[in-house]
Amino acid sequence: MPQDDEVAPDRGPRAVAEVAAAVAEPVPPARVGAFFDVDNTIIRGASAFHLAVGLYRRGFFRQRDLWRFGYQQARYLAFGEDKDQIDQLRQRALSIMRGHSVAEVVAIAEDVYDEVLSLRIYEGTQRLLDEHLAAGHQVWLVTATPIEIGALIARRLGVTGALGTVAEHEDGFYTGRLVGDLLHGQAKAEAVRALAEREGLDLAASHAYGDSANDEAILRSVGNPCAINPDGRLRRHAAEVGWPVREFRGRRRTARRRGTLVAAGAGAVWATSLTVRAVRRTLQG
């Protein structure tokens, strides 16, 4: 042992580096998530509406129900989401689904994805999904659509998973009730925070994408928000707070507000023509 007045020998830079390496632990990179809304962010229009058309063609509900769904789809494409209308459609859809089997609905949804939804995916959003996956990020869909449909879309897109509205079912059949509430607005942000805690994701390093003012909560919950194909309210908010905006609709941009009466008339005509086409396909089949 050296005495107090002795100077310890110089161990050299290599020895010092070895000691430092033994003491310092490597800092793992942040676990990053990318959270995508589905309707009008990944898929043009409302995925639940296209499922409704598929269910109608298989006799799940009446023609007037399809007219109602078609009208709301037209308003959604023109003006974006409306929570009151979504709640009304939710109640009607739940009553329609009561007594039907989960397996039956998922099988129909598979067909609807192949026939319709796969053709309505925005190429720009698909590139973003692929970029996040290539970077090793967890990629989650976060949607008000029933979880069975969200999970199907997630599986087809090859992403990590989906968060969605949970419709109660017993013994494989829908009861017509929800488990919890519709995954919409603030509920999306709460679900993302719970997922991040479970998966160990760093929300400050994560990304979120949405098209509607109702997606503001989920966009605020991450460090890298981005508005995709935003409605008017989200576009204005993004400009105010400095969020980036990506527009993947090309030249066929969503129509701006031109009055409720004009939009309602156009929506009714659109829904009627869609119903007629669906009836014709059913008869021909």
BELHU-V75794 format. One record per pair of residues at least 6 apart in sequence whose C-alpha atoms are under 7 Angstrom apart, sorted by sequence separation. I is the first residue (numbers start at 1). J is the second residue. D is the distance in whole Angstrom. If there is no record, write none. Layout:
# BELHU-V75794
I/J/D ; I/J/D
This chain:
# BELHU-V75794
39/45/6 ; 40/46/7 ; 56/62/7 ; 133/139/7 ; 168/174/6 ; 169/175/5 ; 196/202/7 ; 219/225/5 ; 238/244/7 ; 39/46/5 ; 132/139/7 ; 143/150/7 ; 154/161/6 ; 167/174/7 ; 168/175/6 ; 196/203/7 ; 39/47/6 ; 154/162/6 ; 168/176/7 ; 141/150/7 ; 168/177/5 ; 151/161/6 ; 167/177/6 ; 168/178/5 ; 208/218/7 ; 209/219/7 ; 151/162/5 ; 167/178/4 ; 168/179/5 ; 208/219/5 ; 150/162/6 ; 166/178/6 ; 167/179/6 ; 53/66/7 ; 141/154/7 ; 150/163/7 ; 166/179/5 ; 150/164/6 ; 208/222/7 ; 207/222/6 ; 147/163/6 ; 206/222/6 ; 207/223/7 ; 208/224/7 ; 209/225/6 ; 210/226/7 ; 211/227/6 ; 147/164/4 ; 165/182/5 ; 206/223/6 ; 207/224/5 ; 208/225/5 ; 209/226/5 ; 210/227/5 ; 211/228/5 ; 226/243/6 ; 227/244/6 ; 228/245/6 ; 229/246/6 ; 146/164/5 ; 147/165/5 ; 165/183/5 ; 203/221/7 ; 204/222/5 ; 205/223/5 ; 206/224/6 ; 207/225/6 ; 208/226/6 ; 209/227/6 ; 210/228/6 ; 211/229/5 ; 212/230/6 ; 225/243/6 ; 226/244/5 ; 227/245/5 ; 228/246/5 ; 229/247/5 ; 140/159/7 ; 145/164/6 ; 146/165/5 ; 147/166/6 ; 164/183/6 ; 203/222/5 ; 204/223/4 ; 205/224/7 ; 209/228/6 ; 211/230/4 ; 212/231/5 ; 226/245/6 ; 227/246/6 ; 228/247/6 ; 229/248/6 ; 49/69/6 ; 139/159/5 ; 140/160/6 ; 141/161/6 ; 142/162/6 ; 143/163/6 ; 144/164/5 ; 145/165/6 ; 146/166/6 ; 203/223/6 ; 211/231/6 ; 213/233/6 ; 229/249/7 ; 139/160/5 ; 140/161/5 ; 141/162/4 ; 142/163/5 ; 143/164/5 ; 144/165/5 ; 146/167/7 ; 213/234/5 ; 138/160/6 ; 139/161/7 ; 140/162/5 ; 141/163/6 ; 142/164/6 ; 212/234/6 ; 49/73/7 ; 46/73/7 ; 189/217/6 ; 185/214/5 ; 189/218/4 ; 185/215/6 ; 188/218/6 ; 186/217/5 ; 45/77/6 ; 185/217/6 ; 189/221/6 ; 61/96/7 ; 144/182/6 ; 144/183/5 ; 109/149/7 ; 143/183/6 ; 144/184/5 ; 106/148/7 ; 142/188/7 ; 54/108/7 ; 51/109/6 ; 54/112/6 ; 51/112/6 ; 102/172/6 ; 101/172/6 ; 102/173/6 ; 101/173/4 ; 102/174/7 ; 100/173/5 ; 101/174/6 ; 43/117/7 ; 99/173/6 ; 100/174/6 ; 99/174/5 ; 44/120/5 ; 98/174/5 ; 99/175/6 ; 43/120/5 ; 44/121/6 ; 97/174/6 ; 98/175/5 ; 43/121/5 ; 44/122/7 ; 98/176/4 ; 42/121/6 ; 43/122/6 ; 97/176/6 ; 42/122/6 ; 95/176/5 ; 94/176/5 ; 42/125/6 ; 94/177/7 ; 48/145/6 ; 34/132/7 ; 34/137/7 ; 38/141/7 ; 33/137/5 ; 34/138/6 ; 35/139/6 ; 36/140/6 ; 37/141/6 ; 38/142/7 ; 32/137/5 ; 33/138/5 ; 34/139/5 ; 35/140/5 ; 36/141/5 ; 37/142/5 ; 38/143/6 ; 32/138/6 ; 33/139/6 ; 34/140/6 ; 35/141/6 ; 36/142/6 ; 37/143/6 ; 35/142/6 ; 124/248/6 ; 122/248/6 ; 81/212/7 ; 80/212/6 ; 80/231/6 ; 79/231/7 ; 33/201/6 ; 31/200/7 ; 32/201/6 ; 41/210/6 ; 31/201/5 ; 32/202/6 ; 41/211/6 ; 31/202/6 ; 40/211/6 ; 30/202/6 ; 34/206/6 ; 35/207/6 ; 36/208/6 ; 37/209/6 ; 32/205/6 ; 33/206/5 ; 34/207/5 ; 35/208/5 ; 36/209/5 ; 37/210/5 ; 32/206/5 ; 33/207/6 ; 34/208/6 ; 35/209/6 ; 36/210/6 ; 78/254/6 ; 77/254/7 ; 78/255/5 ; 78/256/7 ; 79/257/7 ; 41/228/6 ; 41/229/7 ; 75/263/7 ; 75/267/6 ; 74/267/5 ; 71/267/5 ; 71/268/6 ; 71/271/5 ; 70/271/4 ; 67/271/5 ; 67/272/6 ; 67/275/7 ; 66/275/7 ; 57/278/7 ; 57/282/6
